[in-house]
Amino acid sequence: MAGRLLRATAPTRGYAVLCGAVAAVTAGLCAVFASGAGGPLVSQNVSNLALFTAAWVAAWSCFAKAVRERGGRVRWAWALTGLGAFSWGVGQVFCIWYETVLDRQVPFPSLADAGYFWMMPCTAAGLLLLPLSRQTVAQQVRSILDGLMIAASLLLITWVLILGPLVRQGADSSLGLLVTLWYPGGDVVVLTVVLFMVARLRRGGRRPMSLPLVGAGLVAFTVSDSGYAYLTLLDSYGSGNVLDLGWFTGFALILLAARRPGTSHAEEDTHALAQPLGVMLPYLAVLAALATSTIEVLRHGMHDLFVSWARSSIILLIVGRQLFTLLENRSLTRDLEARVEARTAELRASEQRFQALVQHSSDVVTVIDAAGFVTYQSESVHKVFGHHPIRVAGVRLTDHMLPESAAVLAAAVEAISATAYASRVVEVPTLHADGHRCLAEVTLTNLLEDASVRGIVLNSRDISERKQLEDQLVHEAFHDALTKLANRALFKDRLEAALGRRDDVAILFLDLDGFKEVNDSLGHAAGDHLLVQVARRLGAAVRDGDTVARFGGDEFAVLIDRVAGPRDADGLATRIIAALDEQFVVENQEIHVQGSIGIALTGPDARDADQLMRNADLAMYRAKSAGSGQFARYDPQMHSGLVERLQLAADLRRALDSGGELELHYQPTIELRTGDIVGFEALVRWRHPARGMISPADFIPLAESTGLIRPLGRWVLAEACRQAVEWGLGAAERPMTMAVNVSGRQFDQPDLPAIVASVLATTGLPAERLCLEMTESVLMTDTEENLAVLLSLKDIGVRLAIDDFGTGYSSLAYLRRFPVDTLKIDRSFVERLSGDAPDSALARTIVQLGQSLGMGTVAEGIEQYAQFLALRRMGCDLAQGYYFSKPLPAAEAGLLLRDPAALAA
């Protein structure tokens, strides 16, 4: 307590030192004046110097405070207070002039009184300029009445004690009497202002000035001024009197107020609100005035007219203040009643709303006591679980629950009973009133210590549908939507679990052969129907406990959880292939598809799920390359082959970037009727710097699978057209064509016609001298899109040919729709034209088909004279083959072009 008081009095160390210095100087002056040490002259000079110094130091401190303040009104308040102290100091200068310089008594009134005169008006004006918090009209009126009550009371006290006796005693002159009365009268005005400001600030707020210090200083001034006025009339005042301490103390307190460090708003507000002095101050002043006037009556038996009028004024002000207070209280009462009614209505509405929410909520609210008996049950239990709330209330809750649910709930209640406001969530099965089983989620909260509840609150909800939906979502997340088999995620999860249990695990990867053709010919709905039937046959072929999964498209997998050895896996693969070998019936059509199966078993090269799945995938591709309906077991060389394939793809990419390793060989096309060269077919070759010449059968499929076929095909097209122009194939005297193979992957590019047109424009080869060869699969894949591309190519003017005709699924309908110029008879049909039992039926049919459709025919792979003679008799137009010439480098093909007789040689 003492520490807090000390911190409030002296917030900082520097301010504490200043307070100590002021107290020491004051005590020293008091000792000098009381003892009279050194005589009257010393006391007079010490008093004059001390008062002058105190006034001017206080003035300059107020001016400095005004400069530091930010608010305009606060600055003016401190400036005017400092101006009052400065004016008093000027008056003290004249006093020193009279007494010290002129060595004479200060006349009354004098120029010194002119300086003293402005002290009180300036200080009062400064205090009135202090900024106050905003007030309503009622608060302003009440503050004015408080101020008038204080002013009237102080004036009455001053009149009884000082002014009345002075007036009755009289003075040498009217001016002297006026000045004499001015000092205590001005002090009363300033004290009234101080007390008025305190009353205005009784509700707290910002304190821009330390009013207690300023007020105490003005009280000291009032004492000294009153004494000065009285002693002056008696002509007994002289400088160096103990009375001078009041003025010095007043300036010292103003100095301390100006130098006092600012306090926080929160501290000031709390202090102001805690003190009732601001409220009682007007009434204390009235009581003091009443006591003073009463004592005066008791002493003299009567009082003068001024006292009567002053007491009457105070009574009127009190009556007015009370009437205004009553009116204000009545208004406040009505307002409070209205607010209470509104709040009551709001609480009633809130209670009804809460009750409606609880009763009609989808959650069931139950309150049980510490013993487990139901003390409250919401009506929503009937809607959610079908039970009537009246039958539930008052009974032990666990008595109406399933045994396993009662045990779980009892354990939860026991767990939270020892901790207030603890909660726990449990899921328990429960029986609906109609007998079906449902799942409830119960949130238990311990409110036993809550005076308004006194129980454990259970919020229950039926989550049966949510659980079913969650289970459904989980099932859909781990199962294929079409076949209802496990998907890749579930398959891998079960595989990892199986590998964690044992090391005798095997997996099979299956890819359907010919599924794409089914989708393209019969539609995706038929393909989906086929996949569902495949899934059923796979499920029937595997053992109980094995997992069948669909990875997507036509890819399936089988997990054999326990396998005795490779023969078990081979046997299952054989059963699956046999099951798929039977005809499928889709949309009343019999369809035959087969599967390629890759087998992988755990071993040194397959310790985890990813490695095992990779091995099975590699084995499946090996089986697919061996032909339809085959299976292959993983061999470590497959992985090395994959690595080699990746390296070859990287080398091919590098070769395309450099351009120095790729070259074109050209095989001439011969007219069978005349034996003349009518064109060339450009065939790409790759001369690897380390592996030598690589066969197109090795890198062309690789280019198609990696997407490198597109830049490779563009390079072949540009180089072939450039070479054709160099040979002069576009000239009128040499009407030959340059044939270039186009992959199906290139037809996936919508800008293929633009690429061809750009190459022709760059090289200068006439469009009709270029023939683009494609396989039959182009006609069967994305028919409409490919048809649009072919039509765009025909618009450019290039010729189109179907390569390896007769080995695919082409139909007459497609041949009529597509703008094809030439059919190239596959070499397999040409080979049948020779040997012990020649078969020319297929080759003759193709030639006749081309003639009937207005298309030219080219026979590929002629190696014997008998083949050449048979095709010429059939009416075939053109031919290629080693019988005439193998594919030649550009230089050798150029020589052949200049000397066609070399063909015969």
Secondary structure, DSSP 8 states (H G I E B T S, - for coil): -HHHHHHHH-SSHHHHHHHHHHHHHHHHHHHHHHHTTT-HHHHHHHHHHHHHHHHHHHHHHHHHHHHH--SHHHHHHHHHHHHHHHHHHHHHHHHHIIIIIS-S---SS-HHHHHHHTHHHHHHHHHHTS------HHHHHHHHHHHHHHHHHHHHHHIIIIIHHHHHH--SSHHHHHHHHHHHHHHHHHHHHHHHHHHHTTT----SS-HHHHHHHHHHHHHHHHHHHHHHHTT---TT-TTHHHHHHHHHHHHHHHHS----HHHHHHHHHH--HHHHHHHHHHHHHHHHHHHHHHHHS---HHHHHHHHHHHHHHHHHHHHHHHHHHHHHHHHHHHHHHHHHHHHHHHHHHHHHHHHSSSEEEEE-TTSBEEEE-THHHHHH---HHHHTTSBGGGGS-HHHHHHHHHHHHHHHTSTT-EEEEEEEEE-TTS-EEEEEEEEEEETT-TTT-EEEEEEEE-HHHHHHHHHHHHHHHB-TTT--B-HHHHHHHHHHHHHH-S--EEEEEEEESHHHHHHHH-HHHHHHHHHHHHHHHHHHS-TT-EEEEEETTEEEEEESS-SSHHHHHHHHHHHHHHHHS-EEETTEEE--EEEEEEEE-BTTB-SHHHHHHHHHHHHHHHHHH-TT-EEE--HHHHHHHHHHHHHHHHHHHHHHH-SSEEEEEEEEEETTT--EEEEEEEEEEEETTTEEE-HHHHHHHHHHHTTHHHHHHHHHHHHHHHHHHHTTTSTTS--EEEEE--HHHHT-TTHHHHHHHHHHHH---GGGEEEEE-THHHHSSHHHHHHHHHHHHHHT-EEEEEEETSS---HHHHHHS---EEEE-HHHHHTTSSSS---HHHHHHHHHHHHTT-EEEE----SHHHHHHHHHHT--EE-STTT---EEHHHHHHHHH-GGGGT-
